[in-house]
């Protein structure tokens, strides 16, 4: 395994074997496991500071729940939720790497104007306006695979072959992003665990990460507290750590989680103090 470099809007992030942690900061009333806990800006700032102190390398701010069955939130409401927190984070954490988790170009634009470094798009940069914005800003981008939409994605998901289908989707979207002016070394891939996948699909993707990798790009895995993990272990935290380590062994280099400390400890134990 090798150290990869992910170029961001302000500098670059080294991604060593084992990977780094992206701490989840949901400023929503209805996210599936932490809705309402950090939707006040001061509470969000305190939680971000805690995650950074525990070893997070990135803070990923989201203002819309995309749990299975969730109804889409309009951009105006998402902006109302995220803007105050983003401003407070950038004011008090000037050196922190901040990501905006959004599918709305208006929200991404506002976040980038405030100082976000990364756009994490569950729709895989399918919107030409989102690609244009990201190309112009020079931000890092996460291109994710999703089958369907959050409101319906877990209604009997099916694939001809999940590894091939996800790989082909990511390859098409990477090429489209590059054709739109986004530098390839600013792109990270996310196979979209839990976004239109069965338990078996998710497990196949974890074991087959190197198959879906394209152009030697880093891979992000969002396993935290996902429902399918209960088929592995009944305890959400233990299952997240266990399967994140499994994903790291197969090449994942960014781990998007709610609970930073236990995974950071496990990664350091397995891969040393570069994590």
N, C-alpha and C positions, 0 to 999 in steps of 0.2 A: 504494500500500500504506500501511496505517496502523499506528500503535502501538496495540496492544490491552493491556488491563489484566486480569490473572488474579488474582482474590482468593483468598488462601490462608488458612490457619488463623491465621497471625501476619502480618498486613499483606497486601501485594499485590506482584505481580511485573510490571514493565513488559516488554512483548514488542514490540520495535521491528521495523520491516521488516528482513527477513533472519533475525530470530529469535535465540533464546538456546539454549544447549546444556545438555542433561540428561546428566550423566555416569553411565554404567552401572557399578554396583558389585555384582557377583554374589558372594554368599557361599555358593557351591554347589560340590559336588565334580564336577559333570557338565554345566555349561553348555557350549554348543556350541563356544565359542572361548576361554573363559578359566576354565573350571571348575577349581577347586582352587587358583587363584592368590591369592585374597584371602579365603579362608574362615576365616582366623584373625583375630580382631578387630584386633590391632595392625597386621597387614598391610593390612587393609581401611581402617583409619584413615589410614595413610600414603598409600594409593592415593587416597582421597577428598581428602586435602590436596593431592596432586599435581594432581588434576583441577581443583580449585578454583583453584589457582595458574595453571593453563593456560587458564582462562577459563570453566569450567563455572559455570552459575548454579544448577543443581539437582543433587543427588546422589540417584540412584534405586537403592535397596537391594532386592535380590531374593534369596530363599532357595529358590526352586524353578525348575529349568530348564523352560522351555516350548518348547524346540526341537522341530521336527517329530519325532514318534515318542516323545517323552518320556512317561513314566508319571507320573501325579499323585503328588505328595508329600503326606502327611497334615499337618494343621495343627500337630500337636505337633512333628514333625521340623522343619518350616519355622520354628517359633518358636525351637527350639533353635539353629538356624543364625543367625537374624536378631537376636534380642534382645540378645546381648552386643555386637554391632557397633553397633546403634542406640544403645545406652546410651553407648558410648564416643564415637560421633560427636557425640551431643548434648552430652556433657560437654566435649569438646575443641573443638567447632565450634558454639558456641551460636547464632551468627547464620546458619549455613548453612541453606538450604532443602533439607529432606530429604523424599524420597518413598519410600513403601513399595510395591513391586511385588508384589501378591498378589491371589489370588482368594478367599482364606479370611477370613471376617469375624473369626475369633479372632485371626489374625495382624494384621489391620488395627487391631483394637481395642488390642492390646498396643503396636503401633507408635505409635498416636496418644497413648496414655497416656505413653509415653516422650518424645514430643515431635515426631513426624513432622508435616509440613505438608500432605502430599498423599497420597491413595490412588490408585494406578495399577492399575486392575483389568482384566485381559484379558477377563474375562467381561462387561464393560460394565455393571456394577451391576445384573446380572440378579437377584441375591439381595435380597429385600426387607429382610433384616436388614442387609446392607451399605449399602443406601440409607438406612435409618434411622440407622445409626451415623454415616455421613458427614453427614447432615443435622444431627444432634445436635452433632457435633464442630465443624462449620463449616470443615472442611478443604477444600482444593482436590481435585478429582477428575478423573481421566482415564477417559473412557468409550471403550473400544476395541471394534471389530468383529472377530469371529472366526467363521469357518464351521467347525463341528464342534468337536473337542477336540484338544489338541496331539498326542495319540497317533495320531490318524487324519486330521488336518486336511489333509494334503498328498496324500491318496489321491484323486486325480482331482477337485479342486475345480471346481465349475461354478456358473454364474449365468445368469439370464435376461439381465441386463445388470448388470455389476459395479458401475458407478457408481450406478445407480438403486437397486440392492439395498442397497449399503452406506449410501447416503444415507438411505433409508427406515428402515433399522435404527437408525442414529444418531439420527434425528429421534424415533423412538418412544422410545428410551432416554433422551434428553434430556427429553422431555415427562414421562416416568415419574419421572425424578429430581426434576424441579421439582414434580410433584404430591406427591412424598414429602417435600418441604420443603427440598431443596437449592437454594440461590440460583443462578440461571442464570449469574451472573458468576463462579462458582466452578468452572465446568465447562470442560474441554478435550476435544476430540475426537481420536480416533486411528483412522484407517481400517484399521489392522491389517495392514500390509505383511508378507507372508509367512505370515500366519495363515489358511490355507485359501484361498490364491490361487496361480495359475500365474504364470509370468514375465509373460505378457501382461496378466493382471489387475493385477499390481503396477504395471506401466508405465502402464496406463490410469488408475489411481488417482493416481499422481504428476502426470500431466498434467491430471487433472480435479479437483484439490483444491477449487477454488472451487465446483464443482458439488455436492460432498458437504457443504460447510460449511453450518451451520444456526445461525440467530439470531446471526450475526456472531461466533461463538465461535472461540477460537484452535484451531489444529490442530497436533498432535504427530505427527512422523514418526519411526518406528523403522527406519531403513534399515541400520544398522551391521552390516557383515559378513554380510548376508543372502545366502543361496545364489543367489538370482536375479541378484545383481549380477555374477556371473561371466559372464552373458550380455552385460554391458555392457563390463566391463574385467576382465582376469584378476587384477589386484592389488586385494585387498580394501580397503585403505586409500584408494587413489586412487579406486576406484569409490564408496566411501561418501561421500567429499568431493564428487565430481562430481555424484552423484545427490541429495545433500543440498542442494547449490546449486541444482539444478534444482527440487527441491521448494520451496525458499525463494522462487524466482522465481514459483512458482504459489501462494504464500501460506502455506506452513508457517512457524510461528513458534516451535516447540520442536523441537530435533533431538536424539534420544536415541542416543548413540554411545558406543563403547568408547574411541576415540582422540580426545581432546578437542583437543589442540594443533593438528593439521593443519586440522581444520574451523574452529576459532576463527580461525586465520590467514586461511583462505580467505574466511570471512564478513566479517572486518574489511577485507580487501582489496576485497571487492565492495560492502559497505554502510557502511563507515566505522567510526570508533572508538566508536560507541554500542553495538556488540556486546560 
